[in-house]
Amino acid sequence: MTGQPRREPALLVTIGLLELIFHAAVRSIRKGHGNALVGLMINIAQTLALVLVFWAVFAFIGLRGAGLRGDFLLFLMTGVFLFMCHVKALSAVVGSEGPTSPMMKHAPMNTIVAIGGAALGELYIQVLSLFAVLFLYHALWTPLEVHQPAAAFGVLLLAWFAGVAIGMVMLAIKPWAPNAVKLVTQIYTRFNMIASGKMLVANTLPASFLPYFTWNPLFHLIDQSRGFTFINYNPFNTSLAYPIYFALTVLVLGLMGEFYTRRNVSLSRTARQ
């Protein structure tokens, strides 16, 4: 007798999917470096190097105050942390396995698991790096005072989410134009060194300069995070609504593009690129 295949409960399917994403995240972390601790140290070193470079630039040109009353290094770190989390999440998603990857031949592996694993793995590294750097700064340099730490951490998660959303769009286009996606990703990352406004205070920018930055969701997130970090700073040129709506819209477009690519791309097309 032939019977209907038994369908598993939705809860069990969801738990199984989350378990797969967890293992994919572990694999993504281990893939970057064989030793997870060394990989974490490398990311911490990159973050510290970026903070020290900007500190040296500000010290050289005599703008240590930066127009914001408070801990100057904490001001720099709020920008660097969100920038690193955003661009690293984008790069991780773009670099995850696509529909033509050999990993997709192993059931129940799929592209959503690969994307989720890469994104969560990068978030894990960035959050650990953040707490490690802040602990070292608090213990070795000066006690930290963050006005609303939970809200500031929430903005960091939004920066990660926006990077994942943009990465989804790039990943959907990647099988059709891999070289173009690689170039655009590099340009976006380099351009955000300036356009993210991590070295600027949005409240001090002239009105004529604001349009050059306000299109960028990362600019809004960095400025809002400083509003939650410093008790005497109230951002009035940026908002949280814009990056949230932007990220959700781009994520939907990325999911639609990924679905189309998964159904239509072929191994032979990828091999010809």
Summary of the structure (lengths in Angstrom):
residues: 273
radius of gyration: 20.7
end to end distance: 48.5
largest distance: 83.4
contacts: 855
relative contact order: 0.14
helix: 73%
strand: 0%
